[in-house]
Structure formats: structure tokens, C-alpha cells
Amino acid sequence: MEAVYYAARANLRRLMILHPNWTRGQLAHATGMSKSWIDKWKKRLLSVPLDDEQVLHGLSRAPHHPPPRLDSQVVDRLLEIRDDPPEGLGRTPGPKAILYYLSRDEALKEKELRLPKSTRTVHRLLQENGRIASRLPTLTDPIERPPPMQQWQLDFKDASTVPADLHGKKQHVVETLNIIDKGTSVLVAHHVRSDFTAETALAAVAQTFADHGLPSSITLDRDTRWVGAPQGSDFPAALVRFCHALGVAVLLCDPHHPQQNGFVERYHRTLTQECLKRERPKTLDEVRQVTEAFAAHYNWQRPHQGISCGNRPPRVAFPTLPSLPAVPDLVNPDAWLSRVKGQHLVRRVNRQGFVKVDLYPYYISSKLAGQRVTLSIQAAEQSLQVVYPHEYRRSLPLKGLHQRALPYQEYLALMQREASTQQRLLGLGRWKVRSD
């Protein structure tokens, strides 16, 4: 940074020689500096010969000669004012008040002793002499843990040691989907793939449900593979509807708040430091091998310092885990509606007068082209109600409902197809934005 300032000072002196009649505004514009900077350095440059190079160097802000120490009488008087406030002051004087009373002390004036000039100096002396206690560290209340295996947190972790394809476009070549139980810190499952999409992520979640049962809730961030397009994340994507239909609540983290998914994020830090950075796997198979070994080490051997584990491995602290409900044989594919009843959506009307909700078009009015409308989900009527603008208030039957129970495997295949379609349309939308 000093090189930049040096060049600016040299350029200012050059411009002062070439254009002695320029105003401070013209000099500031030409050098790219402020007018106050021009005033300061113009005065400094005019005070030395034109060939003086030393003036172009910046001056240190540190004092060249530290001020002498305060006399012990001044310090004693300062502490006396603190301990016994003068003139009936009904409060403990702070640094500003102490400076005021020191400046009025006749005994110190007669002896012509140097007095402190800043409140920072007074504060330091009060702290050194025990009049101001050091601030204790902030202690936060521990997070209340839910019952074991009831609340899971899910997130993707990139295996950055795997080299990317030079001609490929994928930012994350190999990823691990990790699932941590919030109540026990147990690693419930981990899935390693090089092709995580909305479809394959849903399949991984479904496999975990089949292997371990259904928790009461899962927590997700706003990855588009979970929630679909960001502008449509207020309407349930395929994975969210899949979980709701199975009776699993889905909690979405607020934007830019990874601490709300803190248990799985903390596991990712451990996985990175103690596994991926040490083993440095280079291929998909190597990532699977090292993460499989680390998962067993984490659950059964590595002491966990979380409150619930008590410096024991999670599965040692919780040797037996409760059985969870199994996936059902039949699923009501429209059960997700009860989770979102009364939710309001905002959509922009296109040129033809349509809005799109969950891949389906709904006609509003061509007169509202380019404007935003508000829709409310009516679960009981299985409809979308236009609530704003008020003059266009009406109900639109929800599309894509099934009105019958489906076998679990059939429903899973249906949701995977919908997830694939959402991912494809999301990619198409990004391509259109780039092409525009």
C-alpha cells in the first residue's frame, strides 16, 4: 500500500510543477485522492526543495519518543478520585470525570506535574490498579438436545482433494452427503457420489429412511438440489414434498445462517481436518474408502466433546438407539398440502397472463403482465387463491394432485422423476440468464 501512496505523492508534485494554477479539485481528480489529502501533501511538498525525495515517504503514526511516565502522585490522586468522589458526586467517576477533577486539582498544579490527556490512559491505570475488572468471557446457554434419532441434519461436503476434469464444468467432482443426528451427534449415514443432483440426493435420503427409519424432522440448507430454484423455494420442491408425505417435517435454514445446521457443519470440519486433508483421496473410490473408515472411527472410537457424549464416541455414549417408524407400504402423495396450508407465494405474471407454480402454469390475467401477484395455498379446497390484487381474487384448482394412495416404491419413482424435471428446468433457466 505504501507504494501506491508514494506514487500518488510523486504524481502530485509533478502536477504541481506542470500546472501550478490547478485547483485542489483538479489535483484531487487527477491523482484520485481526496481534497483533504491534497491540502495536507501540497503544504508538505511546498515546504521542502523540489528535489527532496525523502518527503515522498510516509511518516509513521507511532510516537517517535514515548511520553514520560506519570508521576506516582498523579496516579495516587487519580485512584483517590475514583475511590472517594469529590464534591459530593453521587456516582463512581469514569475516565472523563477523573480527567476533569485532575485538571482542577490545585496541589498538582503547584507542583506542575504532567497530567494524563486521554481517557484511554486513565482507563488503563484504573484497570492496572484493580479498579476496573476484566470482562469475563461470554458464556452461552447450551443447545437443548432433542431425543435420540428424532432430528437429523443433512448437508453436502466437497472432497476438494479430487482433481477436477480440465474440460469439465462441475465445481464439485466428488461430494459426500452426511446425515448427523442432533440429539446424539451420531453419524447416521454418509453417501459418496460424483453425480449428486436433485434426483440422486432424493434417492440417498430415501435409502437412509429405508435403512434407519423415519425421524420426526430433518434440517436442510437452501441448496437448489433440496429446494429447487431459489425464487421458487417458497413452494415445496420434490424432496420436501416427499418428506412431508412420509410425515417427516423439513426445516430450512435461513439464508446465510449455517449455524442453524451446526451439528453437521461441525462434523464437516472434523472430516476435513482428520480425514480428507490427511488421506488426500484422489478418486471416487478412494473417497469412499477413507470416509467409510472414518465414519466407523468417528462413531465408535473418536472421543466426542459434545455435552451429550461426555468426551466419549457417539455410539459408546449411546450404545442402543431407538427404533424409528419404517417407511409405509402406501403413501398419500397429497399429504404435503397440510404442511403448507395458508402459505403465501409471490409470482410474476408473464406476457400471456400466466404464473408458474411447481412447474404448472396458472392463468391469472394478461392485464397483469409484468406485475407480481400473491397466491395463498388452500389445503382443504386443494386450490391456489389469488389474494392480491384484490380485484382479481379467485381460486385456481391445484394441479398435479393424485387424489389416491400410491405404493411406496411407485411414489418414490414419481418423486425422483419430478426432482429430475426440476433440476433440468433449473439448469435451463440458468442457461437463459447467461445467454441473455
Secondary structure, 3 states (H helix, E strand, C coil): CHHHHHHHHHHHHHHHHHCCCCCHHHHHHHHCCCHHHHHHHHHHHHCCCCCCCHHHCCCCCCCCCCCCCCCHHHHHHHHHHHHCCCCCCCCCCCHHHHHHHHHCCHHHHHHCCCCCCCHHHHHHHHHHCCCCCCCCCCCCCCCCCCCCCCEEEEEEEECCCCCCCCCCCCCCCCEEEEEEECCCCCEEEEEEECCCCHHHHHHHHHHHHHHHCCCCEEEECCCHHHHCCHHHCCCCCHHHHHHHHCCCEEEECCCCCHHHHHHHHHHHHHHHHHHHHHHCCCCHHHHHHHHHHHHHHHHHCCCECCCCCCCECHHHHCCCCCCCCCCCCEECCCHHHHHCCCCEEEEECCCCCEEEECCEEEECCHHHCCCEEEEEEECCCCEEEEEECHHHCCEEECCCCCCCCEEHHHHHHHHHHHHHHHHHHHHHHHHHHHHC
